[in-house]
Amino acid sequence: MTTQSAIRACPVSLHVFDRDRMADQVFETHRGRLHALAYRMLGSHADAEDAVQDVWLRWRAAAKDDIRDATGWLVRVCSNICLDVLKSARRRREHYVGQWLPEPWVPPVFPEAENNLIERDGLGQAYVMMLERLGPVERVALVLHDVFDWSHEDIAPVIERTENNTRQILFRARRKVNREDDRDPTPVPDSETANREQVTAFVDALIHGDLNALIGQLAPNVIMHSDGGGKASAAVNPIFGADKVARFFVGIWRKNPVHDIEFRAVDGREYWVLVREGDRVATAISMAMHQNAITDVFIHRNPDKLARFDELGSRT
């Protein structure tokens, strides 16, 4: 991280505040970052919203006079709630139809000042999907340390481990998120979200049916991930390799050319290609890149995960 996390930079003591009214204000200033934290942990906006609501209920019932670090208290409680959710979520995903992808990060509407405080690292598809390789404790520890800049000492009580055990957990977690081979669908750990130029060039090559240009933009070991959730057509398994991924896109385009395409930057970071059918988003595509080549392509077709794009369109 290049900057100290806003989560830990300004701890707040509540003992001088006007009880519930000020406590409500403090929570609202943290709501956005708690949602971003829970989303990274869970990969689902609905689950993240439920977790934040649970934090709110516990916050209202807490003895405020005993809290000297409101920020730390809220993040610890949110992390513990996410740990419980992760244990059940893993079982639910065993019955998911086809590939599971984290929901696209489309943040709720926050006050502008709050947007400036929410850490924006680790919100892309590649990062959240990479975390799926980890167990619940490893996932919480890695997010708190690498994204929110928490120390081993701070993380240890959250995951109920010693400080030394926390170091070992983080070491194992970083090893586990590395791709094992070219048939491993885990995104490249140090990839970045593709920029507007890269995404536009990919779509232009697709529109013109230029197979060689498409292949030239893809890393040799590129992976295409597609999520239909059993509710829309999608590739059941990942597609590996530049030639196969490029031919897949060209083949689909020739059968069903698309005329209503929109480029959308979400939260100023991740660029999406949105394909509309009528007044709804039917397909959303984002990409990750490393060393100027596309390493992962993420295709969302599950309508349950695309609804927020429709909401975003209505806001702008």
C-alpha positions as CSV (number, residue, x, y, z in Angstrom):
1,M,0.0,0.0,0.0
2,T,1.2,3.5,-0.8
3,T,-0.8,5.2,1.9
4,Q,-1.8,4.4,5.4
5,S,-5.3,3.1,5.4
6,A,-8.1,5.5,6.3
7,I,-9.6,2.8,8.4
8,R,-6.7,3.1,11.0
9,A,-5.5,6.6,10.4
10,C,-8.1,8.4,12.5
11,P,-9.3,6.3,15.4
12,V,-12.3,7.9,17.1
13,S,-13.2,7.9,20.8
14,L,-16.9,8.1,21.6
15,H,-16.7,8.7,25.3
16,V,-17.1,12.5,24.9
17,F,-19.9,12.2,22.4
18,D,-23.6,12.8,22.8
19,R,-24.5,9.1,23.0
20,D,-26.8,7.7,20.3
21,R,-27.0,10.8,18.1
22,M,-23.2,11.1,17.7
23,A,-22.8,7.3,17.6
24,D,-25.2,7.2,14.6
25,Q,-23.1,9.9,12.9
26,V,-19.9,8.0,13.5
27,F,-21.3,4.8,12.1
28,E,-22.6,6.6,8.9
29,T,-19.2,7.9,8.2
30,H,-17.9,4.4,8.2
31,R,-20.8,2.7,6.4
32,G,-19.2,3.0,3.0
33,R,-15.8,1.6,3.9
34,L,-17.5,-1.2,5.9
35,H,-19.4,-2.2,2.8
36,A,-16.2,-2.1,0.7
37,L,-14.5,-4.3,3.3
38,A,-17.4,-6.8,3.5
39,Y,-17.6,-6.9,-0.3
40,R,-13.9,-7.9,-0.6
41,M,-14.5,-10.6,1.9
42,L,-17.7,-12.0,0.5
43,G,-17.9,-11.0,-3.2
44,S,-21.6,-10.2,-2.9
45,H,-23.3,-6.9,-2.4
46,A,-26.3,-8.5,-0.8
47,D,-24.1,-10.4,1.7
48,A,-22.0,-7.2,2.3
49,E,-25.2,-5.2,3.0
50,D,-26.4,-7.8,5.4
51,A,-23.1,-7.9,7.2
52,V,-23.0,-4.1,7.6
53,Q,-26.6,-4.1,8.9
54,D,-25.5,-6.7,11.5
55,V,-22.6,-4.4,12.5
56,W,-25.0,-1.6,12.9
57,L,-27.3,-3.6,15.2
58,R,-24.3,-4.6,17.3
59,W,-23.0,-1.0,17.3
60,R,-26.3,0.3,18.6
61,A,-26.2,-2.2,21.5
62,A,-22.6,-1.7,22.4
63,A,-21.4,0.1,25.5
64,K,-20.0,3.3,23.8
65,D,-18.1,4.5,26.9
66,D,-15.9,1.4,26.7
67,I,-14.9,2.1,23.0
68,R,-11.8,4.2,22.5
69,D,-11.3,3.3,18.8
70,A,-14.6,3.3,17.0
71,T,-13.0,2.6,13.6
72,G,-11.1,-0.5,14.9
73,W,-14.1,-1.8,16.7
74,L,-16.3,-1.5,13.6
75,V,-13.8,-3.2,11.3
76,R,-13.1,-6.0,13.8
77,V,-16.9,-6.7,14.2
78,C,-17.4,-6.6,10.5
79,S,-14.5,-8.9,9.9
80,N,-15.8,-11.4,12.4
81,I,-19.3,-11.4,10.9
82,C,-17.8,-12.0,7.4
83,L,-15.8,-14.9,8.8
84,D,-19.1,-16.6,9.8
85,V,-20.7,-15.8,6.4
86,L,-17.7,-17.1,4.5
87,K,-18.1,-20.5,6.1
88,S,-21.6,-20.9,4.9
89,A,-21.1,-19.2,1.5
90,R,-18.4,-21.7,0.5
91,R,-21.0,-24.5,1.0
92,R,-23.6,-22.6,-1.1
93,R,-21.2,-22.2,-4.0
94,E,-20.7,-25.9,-4.2
95,H,-24.2,-26.0,-5.7
96,Y,-23.8,-23.0,-8.0
97,V,-24.5,-23.8,-11.7
98,G,-21.3,-23.2,-13.8
99,Q,-18.5,-20.9,-12.8
100,W,-19.0,-18.5,-9.9
101,L,-17.7,-14.9,-10.2
102,P,-17.8,-12.2,-7.6
103,E,-20.5,-9.6,-8.3
104,P,-19.2,-6.5,-10.1
105,W,-18.1,-3.8,-7.7
106,V,-20.7,-1.1,-8.1
107,P,-20.6,1.0,-5.0
108,P,-23.8,2.3,-3.3
109,V,-24.3,6.1,-3.4
110,F,-22.1,7.6,-0.7
111,P,-21.5,11.2,0.2
112,E,-18.5,12.5,-1.8
113,A,-16.3,12.9,1.3
114,E,-16.8,9.3,2.1
115,N,-15.8,8.2,-1.4
116,N,-12.4,9.9,-0.8
117,L,-11.8,7.7,2.3
118,I,-12.8,4.3,0.9
119,E,-9.7,2.3,-0.1
120,R,-10.0,1.4,-3.7
121,D,-7.4,-1.4,-3.9
122,G,-8.7,-4.9,-4.1
123,L,-12.1,-4.3,-5.6
124,G,-11.5,-5.7,-9.1
125,Q,-12.8,-9.0,-10.3
126,A,-9.3,-10.5,-10.4
127,Y,-8.4,-9.7,-6.8
128,V,-11.7,-10.8,-5.3
129,M,-11.8,-14.0,-7.4
130,M,-8.2,-14.7,-6.4
131,L,-9.3,-14.6,-2.7
132,E,-11.6,-17.6,-3.4
133,R,-8.5,-19.8,-3.2
134,L,-8.2,-19.0,0.5
135,G,-10.0,-20.3,3.6
136,P,-12.1,-17.8,5.5
137,V,-9.4,-17.0,8.1
138,E,-6.7,-16.6,5.4
139,R,-9.0,-14.3,3.4
140,V,-9.8,-12.0,6.3
141,A,-6.2,-11.8,7.3
142,L,-4.9,-11.0,3.8
143,V,-7.5,-8.3,3.2
144,L,-6.9,-6.6,6.5
145,H,-3.2,-6.7,6.1
146,D,-2.7,-6.0,2.4
147,V,-5.6,-3.7,1.6
148,F,-6.4,-2.0,5.0
149,D,-2.8,-1.9,6.2
150,W,-3.5,-3.6,9.6
151,S,-0.6,-4.9,11.5
152,H,-0.1,-8.5,12.5
153,E,-0.8,-7.4,16.1
154,D,-4.2,-5.9,15.2
155,I,-5.2,-8.9,13.0
156,A,-4.4,-11.6,15.5
157,P,-7.4,-11.0,17.9
158,V,-9.8,-10.7,14.9
159,I,-9.0,-14.2,13.7
160,E,-8.3,-15.5,17.2
161,R,-4.7,-16.4,16.6
162,T,-1.4,-15.3,18.1
163,E,0.7,-12.7,16.3
164,N,3.2,-15.3,15.2
165,N,0.4,-17.6,13.9
166,T,-1.0,-14.6,11.9
167,R,2.3,-14.1,10.2
168,Q,2.3,-17.8,9.2
169,I,-1.3,-17.6,7.9
170,L,-0.4,-14.6,5.8
171,F,2.7,-16.4,4.4
172,R,0.6,-19.5,3.4
173,A,-2.1,-17.3,2.0
174,R,0.2,-15.5,-0.4
175,R,1.6,-18.9,-1.6
176,K,-1.9,-20.3,-2.2
177,V,-3.0,-17.4,-4.5
178,N,-0.3,-18.1,-7.0
179,R,-1.3,-20.0,-10.2
180,E,-0.1,-23.5,-10.1
181,D,-0.1,-24.1,-13.9
182,D,-1.7,-23.0,-17.1
183,R,-4.9,-24.9,-16.3
184,D,-5.4,-23.2,-13.0
185,P,-8.3,-20.7,-13.2
186,T,-6.9,-18.4,-10.5
187,P,-6.2,-14.9,-11.8
188,V,-2.6,-13.6,-11.9
189,P,-2.0,-12.1,-8.4
190,D,-0.2,-9.0,-9.5
191,S,-2.5,-8.2,-12.4
192,E,-4.3,-4.9,-12.8
193,T,-7.7,-4.0,-14.2
194,A,-7.5,-3.3,-17.9
195,N,-7.6,0.4,-18.8
196,R,-10.1,2.1,-21.2
197,E,-7.6,2.0,-24.1
198,Q,-7.0,-1.8,-23.7
199,V,-10.7,-2.6,-23.4
200,T,-11.7,-0.4,-26.4
201,A,-9.0,-1.9,-28.6
202,F,-10.3,-5.4,-27.7
203,V,-13.9,-4.5,-28.6
204,D,-12.7,-2.8,-31.9
205,A,-10.9,-5.9,-32.9
206,L,-13.9,-8.0,-32.1
207,I,-16.3,-5.7,-34.1
208,H,-14.0,-5.9,-37.2
209,G,-13.6,-9.7,-36.7
210,D,-9.8,-9.3,-36.6
211,L,-8.8,-12.6,-35.0
212,N,-5.0,-11.9,-35.1
213,A,-5.5,-8.5,-33.4
214,L,-7.5,-10.1,-30.7
215,I,-4.9,-12.8,-30.1
216,G,-2.2,-10.1,-30.1
217,Q,-3.8,-8.4,-27.1
218,L,-4.1,-11.6,-25.0
219,A,-1.5,-13.2,-22.9
220,P,-0.7,-16.7,-24.1
221,N,-2.1,-18.2,-20.9
222,V,-5.2,-15.9,-20.8
223,I,-8.3,-17.3,-19.1
224,M,-11.9,-16.5,-19.9
225,H,-14.3,-16.8,-16.9
226,S,-18.0,-16.7,-17.5
227,D,-20.9,-16.7,-15.0
228,G,-24.5,-17.3,-16.0
229,G,-25.6,-18.9,-12.7
230,G,-27.9,-21.2,-14.6
231,K,-30.1,-18.2,-15.6
232,A,-28.4,-17.2,-18.8
233,S,-26.2,-19.0,-21.3
234,A,-22.5,-19.0,-20.4
235,A,-19.5,-21.2,-20.7
236,V,-19.7,-23.8,-18.0
237,N,-15.9,-24.1,-17.6
238,P,-13.1,-21.6,-18.0
239,I,-11.5,-21.3,-21.5
240,F,-7.7,-21.3,-21.5
241,G,-5.3,-19.9,-24.1
242,A,-5.2,-16.9,-26.4
243,D,-6.3,-18.7,-29.5
244,K,-9.3,-20.4,-27.9
245,V,-10.5,-17.3,-26.1
246,A,-10.2,-15.2,-29.3
247,R,-12.0,-17.7,-31.4
248,F,-14.7,-18.0,-28.8
249,F,-15.4,-14.3,-28.9
250,V,-15.2,-14.1,-32.7
251,G,-17.6,-17.1,-33.1
252,I,-20.1,-15.6,-30.7
253,W,-20.0,-12.2,-32.4
254,R,-20.5,-13.7,-35.9
255,K,-23.6,-15.5,-34.6
256,N,-25.0,-12.6,-32.6
257,P,-23.5,-9.2,-33.5
258,V,-24.1,-6.6,-30.8
259,H,-25.2,-3.1,-31.6
260,D,-25.9,-1.6,-28.1
261,I,-22.4,-1.4,-26.4
262,E,-21.5,0.9,-23.6
263,F,-18.2,1.5,-21.9
264,R,-18.5,2.3,-18.2
265,A,-15.9,3.1,-15.6
266,V,-17.0,2.0,-12.2
267,D,-15.6,3.9,-9.2
268,G,-13.0,5.4,-11.5
269,R,-11.0,2.1,-11.6
270,E,-12.5,-0.8,-13.4
271,Y,-13.7,-0.5,-17.0
272,W,-16.7,-2.6,-18.1
273,V,-18.2,-3.3,-21.5
274,L,-21.9,-3.4,-21.0
275,V,-24.1,-5.1,-23.6
276,R,-27.8,-4.1,-23.4
277,E,-30.9,-5.9,-24.5
278,G,-33.7,-3.4,-24.4
279,D,-33.5,-1.4,-21.2
280,R,-31.4,-3.9,-19.2
281,V,-27.8,-4.9,-19.1
282,A,-27.6,-8.5,-20.4
283,T,-23.8,-9.0,-20.4
284,A,-21.0,-7.2,-18.6
285,I,-17.3,-7.8,-19.4
286,S,-14.2,-6.7,-17.6
287,M,-10.5,-7.7,-18.0
288,A,-7.3,-7.9,-16.0
289,M,-3.9,-7.3,-17.5
290,H,-0.3,-7.8,-16.7
291,Q,2.7,-6.4,-18.6
292,N,0.4,-4.9,-21.2
293,A,-1.4,-8.2,-22.1
294,I,-4.9,-9.3,-21.0
295,T,-4.5,-12.2,-18.6
296,D,-8.2,-12.7,-17.6
297,V,-11.5,-11.9,-19.1
298,F,-14.6,-11.9,-16.8
299,I,-18.0,-12.3,-18.4
300,H,-21.2,-11.8,-16.3
301,R,-24.5,-12.9,-17.6
302,N,-26.3,-13.9,-14.4
303,P,-29.1,-11.2,-14.3
304,D,-29.0,-11.2,-10.5
305,K,-25.5,-9.9,-10.6
306,L,-26.2,-7.3,-13.3
307,A,-29.0,-5.4,-11.7
308,R,-26.7,-2.9,-10.1
309,F,-25.5,-1.7,-13.5
310,D,-29.1,-0.9,-14.3
311,E,-29.3,1.1,-11.1
312,L,-26.1,2.8,-11.9
313,G,-27.5,3.8,-15.3
314,S,-30.5,5.4,-13.6
315,R,-28.2,7.5,-11.4
316,T,-26.2,9.1,-14.2
